[in-house]
Amino acid sequence: MQEVSFYIIWGAYFISLYFVIFWLLVFLENGYKDKNRKELKEFPVVSVIIPAYNESERVSKTIESALSLDYPKDKLEIIAVNHGSTDNTLEILNNYKDKIKIINLQRNENERKGAAINAALGLAKG
């Protein structure tokens, strides 16, 4: 008797598992549609701030990544802040001056990345 109940329980388990996986796949294939979700009629202005201090190796890739965002270009504002770099970061940023805004700051002794971001926030529209 125990053997029969064992097989019945495991059989019910696998059948229920089959239906759970089946409905999960149906749900994922059709996608979730929230009825309360509102679609955007107009995209807001978004500001991307890129602080840079001695970032000559990576700043170009960062800017290229920000420029390739899938967002309306007229609503996307990219601000790069050179915070007193001692390498050629400013020269690399100047290559993008027709596509982005560039701020050049002098670095004080106790200032960190937050000072560069705060300077850009005063100019940001987004």
C-alpha positions as a Markdown table, in Angstrom:
| # | Residue | x | y | z |
|---|---|---|---|---|
| 1 | Met | 0.0 | 0.0 | 0.0 |
| 2 | Gln | 2.9 | 2.4 | 0.8 |
| 3 | Glu | 4.4 | 1.7 | -2.6 |
| 4 | Val | 1.1 | 2.7 | -4.4 |
| 5 | Ser | 0.7 | 5.9 | -2.4 |
| 6 | Phe | 4.4 | 6.7 | -3.1 |
| 7 | Tyr | 3.9 | 6.5 | -6.8 |
| 8 | Ile | 0.6 | 8.4 | -6.7 |
| 9 | Ile | 2.2 | 11.3 | -4.7 |
| 10 | Trp | 5.2 | 11.5 | -7.1 |
| 11 | Gly | 3.0 | 11.2 | -10.1 |
| 12 | Ala | 0.8 | 14.1 | -8.8 |
| 13 | Tyr | 4.0 | 16.1 | -8.1 |
| 14 | Phe | 5.3 | 15.7 | -11.7 |
| 15 | Ile | 1.9 | 16.4 | -13.3 |
| 16 | Ser | 1.6 | 19.6 | -11.2 |
| 17 | Leu | 5.2 | 20.6 | -12.0 |
| 18 | Tyr | 4.4 | 20.1 | -15.7 |
| 19 | Phe | 1.4 | 22.5 | -15.6 |
| 20 | Val | 3.3 | 25.1 | -13.5 |
| 21 | Ile | 6.2 | 25.1 | -16.1 |
| 22 | Phe | 3.7 | 25.2 | -19.0 |
| 23 | Trp | 1.8 | 28.2 | -17.7 |
| 24 | Leu | 5.0 | 30.0 | -16.7 |
| 25 | Leu | 6.3 | 29.6 | -20.3 |
| 26 | Val | 3.0 | 30.8 | -21.7 |
| 27 | Phe | 3.1 | 33.8 | -19.3 |
| 28 | Leu | 6.7 | 34.7 | -20.3 |
| 29 | Glu | 6.0 | 34.3 | -24.0 |
| 30 | Asn | 3.1 | 36.6 | -24.1 |
| 31 | Gly | 4.7 | 39.1 | -21.7 |
| 32 | Tyr | 3.2 | 40.9 | -18.7 |
| 33 | Lys | 0.9 | 43.7 | -19.4 |
| 34 | Asp | 0.1 | 46.0 | -16.5 |
| 35 | Lys | -3.3 | 47.6 | -17.0 |
| 36 | Asn | -2.4 | 50.4 | -14.6 |
| 37 | Arg | 0.8 | 51.3 | -16.4 |
| 38 | Lys | 0.7 | 54.6 | -18.2 |
| 39 | Glu | 2.7 | 55.0 | -21.5 |
| 40 | Leu | 4.9 | 58.1 | -21.9 |
| 41 | Lys | 3.5 | 60.6 | -24.3 |
| 42 | Glu | 6.7 | 62.7 | -24.1 |
| 43 | Phe | 10.1 | 61.7 | -22.9 |
| 44 | Pro | 11.6 | 63.9 | -20.2 |
| 45 | Val | 15.0 | 65.6 | -20.5 |
| 46 | Val | 17.7 | 63.4 | -19.0 |
| 47 | Ser | 21.2 | 64.6 | -18.0 |
| 48 | Val | 24.1 | 62.2 | -17.9 |
| 49 | Ile | 27.0 | 63.5 | -15.8 |
| 50 | Ile | 30.4 | 62.0 | -16.3 |
| 51 | Pro | 33.0 | 63.1 | -13.7 |
| 52 | Ala | 36.5 | 62.6 | -14.9 |
| 53 | Tyr | 39.8 | 62.8 | -13.0 |
| 54 | Asn | 42.8 | 61.3 | -14.8 |
| 55 | Glu | 40.5 | 59.0 | -16.8 |
| 56 | Ser | 42.2 | 59.2 | -20.1 |
| 57 | Glu | 42.1 | 55.4 | -20.6 |
| 58 | Arg | 38.3 | 55.1 | -20.1 |
| 59 | Val | 36.6 | 58.4 | -20.7 |
| 60 | Ser | 36.3 | 57.9 | -24.4 |
| 61 | Lys | 34.5 | 54.6 | -24.0 |
| 62 | Thr | 32.3 | 56.1 | -21.3 |
| 63 | Ile | 31.3 | 59.0 | -23.6 |
| 64 | Glu | 30.7 | 56.7 | -26.6 |
| 65 | Ser | 28.5 | 54.5 | -24.4 |
| 66 | Ala | 26.4 | 57.5 | -23.3 |
| 67 | Leu | 26.1 | 58.8 | -26.8 |
| 68 | Ser | 24.8 | 55.4 | -28.0 |
| 69 | Leu | 21.9 | 55.3 | -25.5 |
| 70 | Asp | 18.6 | 54.5 | -27.1 |
| 71 | Tyr | 16.9 | 57.7 | -26.1 |
| 72 | Pro | 15.8 | 60.7 | -28.1 |
| 73 | Lys | 18.9 | 62.8 | -28.8 |
| 74 | Asp | 17.1 | 66.1 | -28.3 |
| 75 | Lys | 16.1 | 65.0 | -24.8 |
| 76 | Leu | 19.5 | 63.7 | -23.8 |
| 77 | Glu | 22.1 | 66.0 | -22.3 |
| 78 | Ile | 25.6 | 64.7 | -21.6 |
| 79 | Ile | 27.9 | 66.7 | -19.3 |
| 80 | Ala | 31.5 | 65.7 | -18.8 |
| 81 | Val | 33.4 | 67.3 | -15.9 |
| 82 | Asn | 37.2 | 67.4 | -16.0 |
| 83 | His | 38.1 | 67.8 | -12.3 |
| 84 | Gly | 41.7 | 69.0 | -12.6 |
| 85 | Ser | 43.1 | 66.0 | -14.4 |
| 86 | Thr | 46.9 | 65.9 | -14.8 |
| 87 | Asp | 46.9 | 63.5 | -17.8 |
| 88 | Asn | 45.3 | 64.1 | -21.3 |
| 89 | Thr | 41.7 | 63.7 | -20.2 |
| 90 | Leu | 40.8 | 67.3 | -21.1 |
| 91 | Glu | 42.2 | 66.8 | -24.7 |
| 92 | Ile | 40.1 | 63.6 | -25.1 |
| 93 | Leu | 37.0 | 65.5 | -23.8 |
| 94 | Asn | 37.6 | 68.3 | -26.3 |
| 95 | Asn | 37.3 | 65.8 | -29.1 |
| 96 | Tyr | 33.6 | 65.5 | -28.2 |
| 97 | Lys | 32.9 | 69.2 | -27.6 |
| 98 | Asp | 30.4 | 69.4 | -30.5 |
| 99 | Lys | 28.3 | 66.5 | -29.0 |
| 100 | Ile | 28.5 | 67.1 | -25.2 |
| 101 | Lys | 29.0 | 69.9 | -22.7 |
| 102 | Ile | 32.4 | 70.1 | -21.0 |
| 103 | Ile | 33.1 | 71.7 | -17.7 |
| 104 | Asn | 36.8 | 72.2 | -16.6 |
| 105 | Leu | 37.3 | 72.6 | -12.9 |
| 106 | Gln | 40.3 | 73.2 | -10.8 |
| 107 | Arg | 40.7 | 70.5 | -8.1 |
| 108 | Asn | 41.1 | 71.7 | -4.5 |
| 109 | Glu | 42.9 | 69.6 | -2.0 |
| 110 | Asn | 39.9 | 68.1 | -0.2 |
| 111 | Glu | 37.5 | 67.8 | -3.1 |
| 112 | Arg | 36.4 | 64.5 | -4.5 |
| 113 | Lys | 34.0 | 63.3 | -7.2 |
| 114 | Gly | 31.0 | 64.8 | -5.4 |
| 115 | Ala | 32.3 | 68.4 | -6.1 |
| 116 | Ala | 32.5 | 67.7 | -9.8 |
| 117 | Ile | 29.0 | 66.2 | -9.9 |
| 118 | Asn | 27.6 | 69.2 | -7.9 |
| 119 | Ala | 29.1 | 71.6 | -10.4 |
| 120 | Ala | 27.4 | 69.8 | -13.3 |
| 121 | Leu | 24.1 | 69.7 | -11.5 |
| 122 | Gly | 23.9 | 73.5 | -11.5 |
| 123 | Leu | 24.0 | 73.4 | -15.3 |
| 124 | Ala | 21.9 | 70.3 | -15.9 |
| 125 | Lys | 18.5 | 70.7 | -17.5 |
| 126 | Gly | 17.4 | 67.1 | -16.7 |
